[in-house]
């Protein structure tokens, strides 16, 4: 009985320290052994016949993202790899890391892809989501997608944000203190989805981590409750 209780407590602790990629739908439940979100590149969850047959259809120019975070805060990055069974995620979709705070769900109605990416109808790919929290250890999840002109974005009802969950861009500050402008997606009131907007930074908070996850100079959080996509939206 004691062993059972300890196992439940350990499982609850592991889940509380991880995250769930809800949309696009992840390859498989990375909370269940032998999966481990600590394992690069996709939490030890390979593309399977089942996940390949159930790829999420994503629009050619980008689609919705829905992630449930279980950390007080974390840094987030998104990468893309082309192919039906790829382990190489060499396309960075956010050159500036994101800083997420609060436990709960964040929905981005549309993450717009770079125009020169060259995506074609029916092309298979996989999306990799990486988070790095206060422990400094990276966590991984992947979703298999198929680009389609018939794909749709999540509905307003499905794309909702939890109360108290915020996400900000990290922007490198130049030697003279300037920060380049960026188009942003603002996370508005609780329960509402993120909406596209352009704005100057309303909040600036110095942190010490670079886009590669290594402390390498002054970085700035720009835009209260916002995401910066360097003009991609």
Secondary structure as a PSIPRED ss2 file (coil, helix, strand):
# PSIPRED VFORMAT (PSIPRED V4.0)

   1 X C   1.000  0.000  0.000
   2 X H   0.000  1.000  0.000
   3 X H   0.000  1.000  0.000
   4 X H   0.000  1.000  0.000
   5 X H   0.000  1.000  0.000
   6 X H   0.000  1.000  0.000
   7 X H   0.000  1.000  0.000
   8 X H   0.000  1.000  0.000
   9 X H   0.000  1.000  0.000
  10 X H   0.000  1.000  0.000
  11 X H   0.000  1.000  0.000
  12 X H   0.000  1.000  0.000
  13 X H   0.000  1.000  0.000
  14 X H   0.000  1.000  0.000
  15 X H   0.000  1.000  0.000
  16 X H   0.000  1.000  0.000
  17 X C   1.000  0.000  0.000
  18 X C   1.000  0.000  0.000
  19 X E   0.000  0.000  1.000
  20 X E   0.000  0.000  1.000
  21 X E   0.000  0.000  1.000
  22 X E   0.000  0.000  1.000
  23 X E   0.000  0.000  1.000
  24 X C   1.000  0.000  0.000
  25 X C   1.000  0.000  0.000
  26 X E   0.000  0.000  1.000
  27 X C   1.000  0.000  0.000
  28 X C   1.000  0.000  0.000
  29 X C   1.000  0.000  0.000
  30 X C   1.000  0.000  0.000
  31 X C   1.000  0.000  0.000
  32 X C   1.000  0.000  0.000
  33 X C   1.000  0.000  0.000
  34 X C   1.000  0.000  0.000
  35 X C   1.000  0.000  0.000
  36 X C   1.000  0.000  0.000
  37 X C   1.000  0.000  0.000
  38 X C   1.000  0.000  0.000
  39 X C   1.000  0.000  0.000
  40 X C   1.000  0.000  0.000
  41 X C   1.000  0.000  0.000
  42 X C   1.000  0.000  0.000
  43 X C   1.000  0.000  0.000
  44 X C   1.000  0.000  0.000
  45 X C   1.000  0.000  0.000
  46 X C   1.000  0.000  0.000
  47 X C   1.000  0.000  0.000
  48 X C   1.000  0.000  0.000
  49 X H   0.000  1.000  0.000
  50 X H   0.000  1.000  0.000
  51 X H   0.000  1.000  0.000
  52 X H   0.000  1.000  0.000
  53 X H   0.000  1.000  0.000
  54 X C   1.000  0.000  0.000
  55 X C   1.000  0.000  0.000
  56 X E   0.000  0.000  1.000
  57 X E   0.000  0.000  1.000
  58 X E   0.000  0.000  1.000
  59 X C   1.000  0.000  0.000
  60 X C   1.000  0.000  0.000
  61 X C   1.000  0.000  0.000
  62 X E   0.000  0.000  1.000
  63 X E   0.000  0.000  1.000
  64 X E   0.000  0.000  1.000
  65 X E   0.000  0.000  1.000
  66 X E   0.000  0.000  1.000
  67 X E   0.000  0.000  1.000
  68 X E   0.000  0.000  1.000
  69 X E   0.000  0.000  1.000
  70 X C   1.000  0.000  0.000
  71 X C   1.000  0.000  0.000
  72 X C   1.000  0.000  0.000
  73 X E   0.000  0.000  1.000
  74 X E   0.000  0.000  1.000
  75 X E   0.000  0.000  1.000
  76 X E   0.000  0.000  1.000
  77 X E   0.000  0.000  1.000
  78 X E   0.000  0.000  1.000
  79 X E   0.000  0.000  1.000
  80 X E   0.000  0.000  1.000
  81 X E   0.000  0.000  1.000
  82 X E   0.000  0.000  1.000
  83 X C   1.000  0.000  0.000
  84 X C   1.000  0.000  0.000
  85 X C   1.000  0.000  0.000
  86 X C   1.000  0.000  0.000
  87 X C   1.000  0.000  0.000
  88 X C   1.000  0.000  0.000
  89 X C   1.000  0.000  0.000
  90 X C   1.000  0.000  0.000
  91 X E   0.000  0.000  1.000
  92 X E   0.000  0.000  1.000
  93 X C   1.000  0.000  0.000
  94 X C   1.000  0.000  0.000
  95 X C   1.000  0.000  0.000
  96 X C   1.000  0.000  0.000
  97 X C   1.000  0.000  0.000
  98 X E   0.000  0.000  1.000
  99 X E   0.000  0.000  1.000
 100 X E   0.000  0.000  1.000
 101 X E   0.000  0.000  1.000
 102 X C   1.000  0.000  0.000
 103 X C   1.000  0.000  0.000
 104 X E   0.000  0.000  1.000
 105 X E   0.000  0.000  1.000
 106 X E   0.000  0.000  1.000
 107 X E   0.000  0.000  1.000
 108 X E   0.000  0.000  1.000
 109 X E   0.000  0.000  1.000
 110 X E   0.000  0.000  1.000
 111 X E   0.000  0.000  1.000
 112 X E   0.000  0.000  1.000
 113 X C   1.000  0.000  0.000
 114 X C   1.000  0.000  0.000
 115 X H   0.000  1.000  0.000
 116 X H   0.000  1.000  0.000
 117 X H   0.000  1.000  0.000
 118 X C   1.000  0.000  0.000
 119 X C   1.000  0.000  0.000
 120 X C   1.000  0.000  0.000
 121 X C   1.000  0.000  0.000
 122 X C   1.000  0.000  0.000
 123 X C   1.000  0.000  0.000
 124 X E   0.000  0.000  1.000
 125 X E   0.000  0.000  1.000
 126 X E   0.000  0.000  1.000
 127 X E   0.000  0.000  1.000
 128 X E   0.000  0.000  1.000
 129 X E   0.000  0.000  1.000
 130 X E   0.000  0.000  1.000
 131 X E   0.000  0.000  1.000
 132 X E   0.000  0.000  1.000
 133 X C   1.000  0.000  0.000
 134 X C   1.000  0.000  0.000
 135 X C   1.000  0.000  0.000
 136 X C   1.000  0.000  0.000
 137 X C   1.000  0.000  0.000
 138 X E   0.000  0.000  1.000
 139 X E   0.000  0.000  1.000
 140 X E   0.000  0.000  1.000
 141 X E   0.000  0.000  1.000
 142 X E   0.000  0.000  1.000
 143 X E   0.000  0.000  1.000
 144 X E   0.000  0.000  1.000
 145 X E   0.000  0.000  1.000
 146 X E   0.000  0.000  1.000
 147 X E   0.000  0.000  1.000
 148 X C   1.000  0.000  0.000
 149 X C   1.000  0.000  0.000
 150 X C   1.000  0.000  0.000
 151 X C   1.000  0.000  0.000
 152 X C   1.000  0.000  0.000
 153 X C   1.000  0.000  0.000
 154 X C   1.000  0.000  0.000
 155 X C   1.000  0.000  0.000
 156 X C   1.000  0.000  0.000
 157 X C   1.000  0.000  0.000
 158 X C   1.000  0.000  0.000
 159 X C   1.000  0.000  0.000
 160 X C   1.000  0.000  0.000
 161 X C   1.000  0.000  0.000
 162 X C   1.000  0.000  0.000
 163 X C   1.000  0.000  0.000
 164 X C   1.000  0.000  0.000
 165 X C   1.000  0.000  0.000
 166 X E   0.000  0.000  1.000
 167 X E   0.000  0.000  1.000
 168 X E   0.000  0.000  1.000
 169 X E   0.000  0.000  1.000
 170 X E   0.000  0.000  1.000
 171 X E   0.000  0.000  1.000
 172 X E   0.000  0.000  1.000
 173 X C   1.000  0.000  0.000
 174 X C   1.000  0.000  0.000
 175 X C   1.000  0.000  0.000
 176 X C   1.000  0.000  0.000
 177 X C   1.000  0.000  0.000
 178 X C   1.000  0.000  0.000
 179 X C   1.000  0.000  0.000
 180 X C   1.000  0.000  0.000
 181 X C   1.000  0.000  0.000
 182 X C   1.000  0.000  0.000
 183 X E   0.000  0.000  1.000
 184 X E   0.000  0.000  1.000
 185 X E   0.000  0.000  1.000
 186 X E   0.000  0.000  1.000
 187 X C   1.000  0.000  0.000
 188 X C   1.000  0.000  0.000
 189 X C   1.000  0.000  0.000
 190 X C   1.000  0.000  0.000
 191 X C   1.000  0.000  0.000
 192 X C   1.000  0.000  0.000
 193 X C   1.000  0.000  0.000
 194 X C   1.000  0.000  0.000
 195 X E   0.000  0.000  1.000
 196 X E   0.000  0.000  1.000
 197 X E   0.000  0.000  1.000
 198 X E   0.000  0.000  1.000
 199 X C   1.000  0.000  0.000
 200 X C   1.000  0.000  0.000
 201 X C   1.000  0.000  0.000
 202 X C   1.000  0.000  0.000
 203 X C   1.000  0.000  0.000
 204 X E   0.000  0.000  1.000
 205 X E   0.000  0.000  1.000
 206 X E   0.000  0.000  1.000
 207 X E   0.000  0.000  1.000
 208 X C   1.000  0.000  0.000
 209 X C   1.000  0.000  0.000
 210 X C   1.000  0.000  0.000
 211 X C   1.000  0.000  0.000
 212 X C   1.000  0.000  0.000
 213 X C   1.000  0.000  0.000
 214 X C   1.000  0.000  0.000
 215 X C   1.000  0.000  0.000
 216 X C   1.000  0.000  0.000
 217 X C   1.000  0.000  0.000
 218 X C   1.000  0.000  0.000
 219 X E   0.000  0.000  1.000
 220 X E   0.000  0.000  1.000
 221 X E   0.000  0.000  1.000
 222 X E   0.000  0.000  1.000
 223 X C   1.000  0.000  0.000
 224 X C   1.000  0.000  0.000
 225 X C   1.000  0.000  0.000
 226 X E   0.000  0.000  1.000
 227 X E   0.000  0.000  1.000
 228 X E   0.000  0.000  1.000
 229 X C   1.000  0.000  0.000
 230 X C   1.000  0.000  0.000
 231 X C   1.000  0.000  0.000
 232 X C   1.000  0.000  0.000
 233 X C   1.000  0.000  0.000
